[in-house]
Amino acid sequence: MVRTQHIGSDRIVSWEAFPSMDGMDNAMCQYMPASATMTLAGALQRGAPRNPSAAIVTGERIDRDPLRVIRDPYPSYSVVAMDVERGEVIAGDENLFQILVYDRTANTPAGAAFTEPKRVIKGPDTGIEFVCGLYVDQPSGDIYAIHADTAAVMQVFSREARGNSRPTRELHTGSEARGRGFAVDPDREELFIASQHNSAVAVWRKEAEGDEAPLRLLQGDRTRLANPTGMAFYKAKDELFVANHGQVSSRDTARPNADNRPLGTRQAVPGSGRFVPPSINVYDHLASGDTPPLRVIQGPKTQLNWPAAIAIDDRNGELFVANDIGDSVLVFAPGAQGDVAPIRAIKGPNTSMDSPSGVYVDTKNNELWVANYGNHTMTVFPPTADGNAAPKRVIRSGPSGTRSLMIGNPGALAYDPKREQILAPN
């Protein structure tokens, strides 16, 4: 064991070589590429190949049926968006890799197993993976989608797309601009994508495609970005709101990314990783480089706990936060900053919320939509809802009371022999 000194704190680092295995190189055992793990995880969740245990190790294919498979058979809503002009609600499903479209007024009866969507975009040609960010262009009805950290691409699908349809346009965001947050400035036609792993916000033309470089990048210690997730653009004030989970590391000098496009991204400084309280940061819409936020909502009074998607009510400037681990939607006053309590919090057993990860404010129909990743539901409330309020409508993708397994991009597995439990970090 070796003791090292990084950023003022002691770290214990230990390692042990794995024993050699017949037919497998020892170094390969220790350093199996992450991409291989991602590919296998993606194949398992896509449902192909039919034999999940098939893998390429040393050029030899291993065909062996699993003893059993742990899988959620129902869609898990990760994000929600609206085609307001056409009265449709669009949901992203991270579990079965698809985009589902419903009538806005759909309401699943209590005794029904689920509500059948109007159309589904799904299949290998779609390129859809862990769809976690959606935007609908209201004039055209085109659907924009991003896919967390497994696909460095932003896709655009026609509103007529269904089944195994190819996207009409793709933007390759580069290996260091994968993220969950997604926002659009419709007037300047700019597209914002929050990159989780390098704590940055990259900005492209809304119509960008192929290998087009971004217009600018917001990144650096002074930005206070820390694993950014949800984003929202407030047109009345030309402000960009960014939700942060709270994991961050310091970064060294700028370098080109893996695709040799100078994004301005920087390598993490070893040992500098740290946890900070979750936050909502607000920036000027043209902010770039290492620019500090205009204001920050952060602290114990905020109740923020893994804030996911966020939305702005353009009529009054209220901020809505899908508070994932808090099983709540928090509403903050216009201009809120510091350690302030929300003005409203939708939370309680009557709300049917469970790990809410998506939120959308429909100002035309005066409705608040919430995607609940934990229980196969989308719930609809008045924007003024508060406390333990029951939803006015519910769309379910599975039987009532069935909790989602929430297996999403599992990166490793462990077994607890004392409790006989399988541990799956996602």
VENCORQUI-V374026 format. One record per residue. N is the residue number from 1. PHI is phi in whole degrees, 0 to 359 (NA if undefined). NEAR is the number of other C-alpha atoms within 12 Angstrom. D_LAST is the distance of its C-alpha to the last C-alpha in Angstrom with 1 decimal. Layout:
((N | PHI | NEAR | D_LAST) (N | PHI | NEAR | D_LAST))
This chain:
((1 | NA | 9 | 28.6) (2 | 235 | 10 | 29.3) (3 | 261 | 11 | 29.5) (4 | 236 | 15 | 29.0) (5 | 240 | 14 | 29.6) (6 | 224 | 18 | 27.4) (7 | 52 | 15 | 27.9) (8 | 79 | 11 | 29.9) (9 | 227 | 13 | 27.6) (10 | 278 | 13 | 27.6) (11 | 232 | 17 | 24.7) (12 | 264 | 13 | 24.8) (13 | 241 | 13 | 23.6) (14 | 228 | 10 | 23.9) (15 | 209 | 9 | 23.6) (16 | 208 | 11 | 24.8) (17 | 291 | 14 | 25.6) (18 | 288 | 14 | 24.3) (19 | 292 | 13 | 27.3) (20 | 294 | 13 | 28.5) (21 | 237 | 15 | 27.7) (22 | 301 | 10 | 30.2) (23 | 81 | 12 | 29.7) (24 | 223 | 19 | 26.9) (25 | 293 | 17 | 27.5) (26 | 301 | 17 | 26.6) (27 | 296 | 15 | 25.3) (28 | 293 | 19 | 23.1) (29 | 298 | 19 | 21.5) (30 | 286 | 17 | 20.8) (31 | 233 | 15 | 19.6) (32 | 298 | 18 | 18.0) (33 | 303 | 15 | 17.3) (34 | 299 | 17 | 13.9) (35 | 298 | 17 | 15.3) (36 | 294 | 19 | 16.0) (37 | 296 | 22 | 12.4) (38 | 301 | 25 | 11.5) (39 | 297 | 25 | 14.7) (40 | 295 | 28 | 14.1) (41 | 298 | 33 | 10.6) (42 | 296 | 33 | 12.6) (43 | 296 | 27 | 15.5) (44 | 298 | 31 | 14.0) (45 | 283 | 36 | 12.8) (46 | 289 | 34 | 16.2) (47 | 90 | 24 | 18.0) (48 | 223 | 19 | 20.0) (49 | 288 | 19 | 21.4) (50 | 295 | 16 | 22.4) (51 | 263 | 22 | 21.9) (52 | 295 | 27 | 18.2) (53 | 275 | 23 | 19.2) (54 | 294 | 22 | 21.4) (55 | 210 | 22 | 20.6) (56 | 262 | 17 | 22.8) (57 | 247 | 22 | 23.3) (58 | 235 | 16 | 26.9) (59 | 92 | 10 | 28.3) (60 | 255 | 11 | 28.6) (61 | 275 | 12 | 26.8) (62 | 255 | 15 | 25.6) (63 | 255 | 15 | 26.1) (64 | 204 | 13 | 25.0) (65 | 286 | 14 | 23.9) (66 | 288 | 14 | 20.9) (67 | 294 | 9 | 22.0) (68 | 198 | 10 | 19.7) (69 | 232 | 15 | 16.7) (70 | 261 | 16 | 14.1) (71 | 207 | 22 | 13.7) (72 | 273 | 28 | 14.4) (73 | 280 | 25 | 17.7) (74 | 249 | 33 | 17.9) (75 | 300 | 48 | 16.9) (76 | 244 | 46 | 14.4) (77 | 289 | 52 | 16.1) (78 | 257 | 52 | 14.0) (79 | 203 | 53 | 17.2) (80 | 223 | 52 | 21.0) (81 | 217 | 45 | 24.1) (82 | 234 | 41 | 27.8) (83 | 262 | 33 | 30.6) (84 | 295 | 28 | 33.1) (85 | 295 | 21 | 36.1) (86 | 249 | 22 | 35.5) (87 | 66 | 21 | 34.0) (88 | 235 | 28 | 30.7) (89 | 249 | 45 | 27.1) (90 | 245 | 48 | 24.3) (91 | 238 | 54 | 20.8) (92 | 266 | 49 | 17.7) (93 | 239 | 50 | 15.5) (94 | 283 | 50 | 12.0) (95 | 279 | 42 | 12.0) (96 | 252 | 38 | 15.3) (97 | 57 | 45 | 15.7) (98 | 203 | 43 | 18.8) (99 | 241 | 51 | 20.9) (100 | 244 | 42 | 23.0) (101 | 238 | 39 | 26.3) (102 | 234 | 33 | 28.2) (103 | 294 | 24 | 31.5) (104 | 301 | 33 | 31.2) (105 | 271 | 25 | 33.3) (106 | 301 | 26 | 31.3) (107 | 211 | 26 | 30.9) (108 | 288 | 29 | 29.5) (109 | 299 | 18 | 32.1) (110 | 303 | 16 | 31.2) (111 | 271 | 13 | 32.1) (112 | 279 | 17 | 30.4) (113 | 290 | 19 | 27.3) (114 | 189 | 27 | 26.1) (115 | 258 | 30 | 27.6) (116 | 286 | 22 | 28.3) (117 | 290 | 28 | 27.4) (118 | 294 | 23 | 30.3) (119 | 204 | 24 | 28.6) (120 | 226 | 29 | 25.3) (121 | 255 | 37 | 24.3) (122 | 198 | 33 | 22.4) (123 | 138 | 24 | 22.9) (124 | 297 | 22 | 22.7) (125 | 287 | 20 | 25.3) (126 | 289 | 32 | 23.5) (127 | 75 | 34 | 20.8) (128 | 288 | 45 | 18.3) (129 | 235 | 43 | 14.6) (130 | 277 | 46 | 11.9) (131 | 297 | 50 | 14.9) (132 | 228 | 50 | 14.2) (133 | 221 | 53 | 17.7) (134 | 227 | 49 | 21.0) (135 | 217 | 47 | 24.6) (136 | 247 | 35 | 27.8) (137 | 283 | 29 | 31.1) (138 | 297 | 21 | 33.5) (139 | 299 | 14 | 36.7) (140 | 263 | 18 | 35.3) (141 | 82 | 26 | 32.4) (142 | 298 | 29 | 30.3) (143 | 253 | 40 | 26.5) (144 | 261 | 47 | 24.5) (145 | 219 | 52 | 20.8) (146 | 236 | 49 | 18.1) (147 | 224 | 44 | 14.7) (148 | 53 | 41 | 12.1) (149 | 258 | 39 | 11.7) (150 | 258 | 40 | 12.4) (151 | 222 | 34 | 16.0) (152 | 275 | 32 | 18.6) (153 | 206 | 39 | 20.7) (154 | 247 | 50 | 22.0) (155 | 247 | 38 | 23.7) (156 | 235 | 38 | 26.6) (157 | 246 | 35 | 27.6) (158 | 295 | 25 | 31.0) (159 | 295 | 33 | 31.4) (160 | 271 | 21 | 33.0) (161 | 297 | 28 | 30.1) (162 | 202 | 24 | 28.9) (163 | 63 | 26 | 27.6) (164 | 274 | 21 | 26.9) (165 | 269 | 26 | 28.3) (166 | 284 | 22 | 28.0) (167 | 294 | 32 | 27.4) (168 | 283 | 24 | 30.7) (169 | 203 | 25 | 29.4) (170 | 225 | 29 | 26.6) (171 | 246 | 32 | 26.0) (172 | 273 | 28 | 24.4) (173 | 275 | 44 | 22.8) (174 | 89 | 34 | 22.4) (175 | 294 | 28 | 19.6) (176 | 250 | 38 | 19.5) (177 | 230 | 48 | 19.6) (178 | 259 | 39 | 16.3) (179 | 194 | 42 | 15.0) (180 | 251 | 50 | 14.6) (181 | 280 | 50 | 18.0) (182 | 209 | 50 | 21.0) (183 | 209 | 45 | 24.6) (184 | 224 | 37 | 28.1) (185 | 266 | 32 | 31.5) (186 | 292 | 24 | 33.7) (187 | 289 | 15 | 37.0) (188 | 270 | 18 | 36.3) (189 | 53 | 20 | 34.0) (190 | 241 | 25 | 31.3) (191 | 245 | 41 | 27.5) (192 | 251 | 51 | 25.0) (193 | 232 | 55 | 21.5) (194 | 274 | 49 | 19.3) (195 | 261 | 46 | 17.6) (196 | 295 | 38 | 14.6) (197 | 286 | 35 | 14.6) (198 | 244 | 41 | 18.4) (199 | 45 | 44 | 19.0) (200 | 213 | 47 | 21.5) (201 | 236 | 55 | 23.0) (202 | 256 | 43 | 24.7) (203 | 237 | 39 | 27.5) (204 | 239 | 35 | 29.0) (205 | 299 | 26 | 31.8) (206 | 299 | 33 | 30.8) (207 | 265 | 26 | 32.4) (208 | 298 | 26 | 31.0) (209 | 206 | 24 | 30.1) (210 | 64 | 21 | 29.7) (211 | 261 | 22 | 29.4) (212 | 301 | 25 | 31.0) (213 | 283 | 26 | 30.4) (214 | 289 | 32 | 29.3) (215 | 286 | 26 | 32.1) (216 | 196 | 27 | 30.7) (217 | 223 | 35 | 27.7) (218 | 255 | 41 | 27.0) (219 | 194 | 43 | 25.5) (220 | 141 | 32 | 26.6) (221 | 300 | 25 | 26.6) (222 | 287 | 23 | 29.1) (223 | 290 | 33 | 26.9) (224 | 63 | 42 | 24.6) (225 | 287 | 46 | 21.7) (226 | 215 | 39 | 18.5) (227 | 57 | 42 | 15.2) (228 | 292 | 47 | 17.0) (229 | 236 | 51 | 15.5) (230 | 283 | 52 | 18.1) (231 | 218 | 53 | 21.7) (232 | 211 | 49 | 25.0) (233 | 251 | 40 | 28.5) (234 | 256 | 32 | 31.5) (235 | 294 | 25 | 34.5) (236 | 298 | 20 | 37.2) (237 | 247 | 23 | 36.4) (238 | 53 | 23 | 34.9) (239 | 238 | 30 | 31.9) (240 | 251 | 43 | 28.2) (241 | 259 | 51 | 25.7) (242 | 229 | 54 | 22.3) (243 | 270 | 52 | 19.6) (244 | 234 | 47 | 17.7) (245 | 291 | 37 | 14.8) (246 | 119 | 32 | 16.7) (247 | 254 | 26 | 15.4) (248 | 207 | 34 | 18.2) (249 | 219 | 31 | 20.2) (250 | 288 | 30 | 23.8) (251 | 226 | 26 | 24.8) (252 | 271 | 18 | 27.8) (253 | 298 | 14 | 30.3) (254 | 298 | 20 | 29.6) (255 | 211 | 18 | 29.1) (256 | 293 | 18 | 28.7) (257 | 277 | 20 | 25.3) (258 | 296 | 18 | 24.6) (259 | 265 | 19 | 26.6) (260 | 61 | 17 | 29.5) (261 | 255 | 21 | 29.6) (262 | 287 | 25 | 30.3) (263 | 287 | 35 | 27.5) (264 | 85 | 33 | 28.4) (265 | 289 | 37 | 24.9) (266 | 225 | 30 | 25.0) (267 | 285 | 24 | 23.4) (268 | 292 | 23 | 21.7) (269 | 280 | 18 | 24.1) (270 | 305 | 17 | 22.9) (271 | 84 | 20 | 22.6) (272 | 266 | 22 | 22.6) (273 | 299 | 25 | 19.1) (274 | 203 | 21 | 19.2) (275 | 255 | 18 | 18.0) (276 | 233 | 22 | 20.2) (277 | 299 | 30 | 20.5) (278 | 299 | 39 | 18.9) (279 | 206 | 45 | 21.6) (280 | 241 | 54 | 23.2) (281 | 257 | 42 | 25.3) (282 | 240 | 38 | 28.3) (283 | 234 | 34 | 29.9) (284 | 296 | 25 | 33.0) (285 | 296 | 37 | 32.2) (286 | 260 | 28 | 33.7) (287 | 301 | 29 | 32.0) (288 | 209 | 27 | 31.2) (289 | 65 | 28 | 30.8) (290 | 268 | 25 | 30.3) (291 | 261 | 25 | 31.5) (292 | 289 | 21 | 30.8) (293 | 290 | 31 | 29.9) (294 | 292 | 27 | 32.7) (295 | 199 | 25 | 31.2) (296 | 222 | 30 | 28.0) (297 | 259 | 38 | 26.9) (298 | 197 | 32 | 25.3) (299 | 136 | 21 | 25.9) (300 | 298 | 17 | 25.7) (301 | 292 | 20 | 28.0) (302 | 291 | 33 | 25.7) (303 | 69 | 35 | 23.2) (304 | 296 | 39 | 20.4) (305 | 210 | 32 | 17.0) (306 | 59 | 37 | 14.1) (307 | 300 | 46 | 16.6) (308 | 252 | 53 | 15.3) (309 | 292 | 50 | 18.0) (310 | 227 | 52 | 21.6) (311 | 211 | 48 | 25.0) (312 | 247 | 39 | 28.7) (313 | 277 | 32 | 31.6) (314 | 297 | 25 | 34.1) (315 | 284 | 18 | 37.0) (316 | 225 | 21 | 36.6) (317 | 80 | 26 | 33.9) (318 | 290 | 29 | 31.6) (319 | 255 | 45 | 27.9) (320 | 250 | 50 | 25.4) (321 | 237 | 54 | 21.8) (322 | 283 | 50 | 18.9) (323 | 265 | 44 | 17.9) (324 | 310 | 37 | 14.4) (325 | 288 | 26 | 14.2) (326 | 278 | 27 | 18.0) (327 | 49 | 37 | 18.3) (328 | 206 | 44 | 21.0) (329 | 244 | 56 | 22.6) (330 | 261 | 45 | 24.5) (331 | 239 | 42 | 27.7) (332 | 248 | 37 | 29.3) (333 | 292 | 24 | 32.9) (334 | 303 | 26 | 34.0) (335 | 78 | 25 | 34.3) (336 | 301 | 27 | 32.2) (337 | 202 | 25 | 31.4) (338 | 78 | 24 | 30.7) (339 | 272 | 21 | 29.7) (340 | 244 | 25 | 30.8) (341 | 281 | 21 | 29.9) (342 | 295 | 33 | 29.1) (343 | 282 | 24 | 32.1) (344 | 213 | 26 | 30.4) (345 | 214 | 32 | 27.2) (346 | 272 | 40 | 26.4) (347 | 198 | 31 | 24.8) (348 | 138 | 19 | 25.7) (349 | 298 | 15 | 25.7) (350 | 289 | 20 | 28.1) (351 | 285 | 33 | 25.8) (352 | 64 | 38 | 23.4) (353 | 280 | 44 | 20.5) (354 | 208 | 39 | 17.0) (355 | 49 | 39 | 14.2) (356 | 295 | 46 | 16.3) (357 | 239 | 53 | 14.7) (358 | 229 | 56 | 17.9) (359 | 211 | 54 | 21.5) (360 | 211 | 49 | 24.8) (361 | 257 | 41 | 28.4) (362 | 265 | 31 | 31.0) (363 | 287 | 24 | 34.2) (364 | 294 | 20 | 36.5) (365 | 255 | 21 | 35.8) (366 | 55 | 20 | 34.9) (367 | 225 | 27 | 31.5) (368 | 246 | 42 | 28.1) (369 | 257 | 46 | 25.2) (370 | 229 | 57 | 21.8) (371 | 266 | 52 | 18.8) (372 | 255 | 47 | 16.9) (373 | 293 | 48 | 13.4) (374 | 272 | 39 | 13.8) (375 | 213 | 37 | 17.0) (376 | 60 | 45 | 17.9) (377 | 229 | 47 | 20.5) (378 | 242 | 52 | 22.0) (379 | 245 | 47 | 24.5) (380 | 239 | 41 | 27.6) (381 | 230 | 34 | 29.6) (382 | 293 | 26 | 32.5) (383 | 299 | 37 | 31.5) (384 | 271 | 27 | 33.6) (385 | 302 | 28 | 31.7) (386 | 209 | 25 | 31.1) (387 | 67 | 24 | 30.1) (388 | 274 | 20 | 29.4) (389 | 272 | 26 | 30.6) (390 | 280 | 21 | 30.2) (391 | 291 | 31 | 29.1) (392 | 280 | 25 | 32.0) (393 | 212 | 26 | 30.1) (394 | 221 | 35 | 27.0) (395 | 250 | 44 | 25.5) (396 | 248 | 42 | 23.5) (397 | 253 | 43 | 21.7) (398 | 206 | 32 | 21.7) (399 | 301 | 23 | 24.0) (400 | 301 | 23 | 24.7) (401 | 82 | 20 | 22.8) (402 | 273 | 24 | 20.0) (403 | 277 | 27 | 16.7) (404 | 291 | 34 | 13.7) (405 | 286 | 26 | 11.1) (406 | 57 | 35 | 8.4) (407 | 278 | 33 | 6.5) (408 | 226 | 38 | 5.4) (409 | 54 | 35 | 5.5) (410 | 294 | 29 | 4.2) (411 | 259 | 23 | 6.0) (412 | 194 | 20 | 7.9) (413 | 222 | 16 | 9.5) (414 | 215 | 13 | 12.1) (415 | 236 | 13 | 14.9) (416 | 261 | 11 | 16.8) (417 | 291 | 9 | 20.4) (418 | 292 | 7 | 22.0) (419 | 260 | 8 | 20.2) (420 | 53 | 9 | 19.4) (421 | 235 | 11 | 15.7) (422 | 265 | 14 | 12.7) (423 | 253 | 16 | 9.8) (424 | 231 | 19 | 6.3) (425 | 289 | 14 | 3.8) (426 | 242 | 17 | 0.0))
